[in-house]
Amino acid sequence: MIAVIASFTDDPARLELRPRHRERLVELHEQGLVIAAGPFGDQSGSLVLFATDDVDEVRAAIDADPYYSAPGVTVETIQPWSIIAGALG
C-alpha cells in the first residue's frame, strides 16, 4: 500500500478543482485502487491510501488529476506504508 500526503493552501484555483478531484477519488476507490482518502481535520492537507505497491501506478493516478498540480496543492510524500497493528476494512 502507498500513502500520499498533500498539503493545502486556500488558493481559489485549488478549491475550484476540488469537486472533480473528489469524484475522481471515488472512481479510483470503486476501481479498487484507492482504499481511503480524505482531508485532515484542519484542512491543511490530505491523506490518500492506495491499494498498490507500484509507485509508478500511483504517480500516474496523481498526474492524471489536475488537482495535484493546482496552485495551493503540494504533494509532500508518496511513500510505501504498512500496517503493523490494527486493520483497514
KAURFEN-V393666 format. One record per residue. N is the residue number from 0. PSI is psi in whole degrees, 0 to 359 (* if undefined). Layout:
# KAURFEN-V393666
n-><N;N>
psi-><PSI;PSI>
This chain:
# KAURFEN-V393666
n-><0;1;2;3;4;5;6;7;8;9;10;11;12;13;14;15;16;17;18;19;20;21;22;23;24;25;26;27;28;29;30;31;32;33;34;35;36;37;38;39;40;41;42;43;44;45;46;47;48;49;50;51;52;53;54;55;56;57;58;59;60;61;62;63;64;65;66;67;68;69;70;71;72;73;74;75;76;77;78;79;80;81;82;83;84;85;86;87;88>
psi-><150;134;134;125;128;152;154;155;180;21;129;330;320;315;328;327;347;317;315;324;315;322;318;319;320;316;315;327;314;330;350;5;325;128;311;152;146;164;157;155;328;6;21;350;194;166;132;127;120;140;53;157;6;101;324;323;319;315;321;319;320;315;332;353;107;339;319;344;8;150;136;357;127;122;113;322;146;106;129;143;141;146;126;348;140;192;155;144;*>
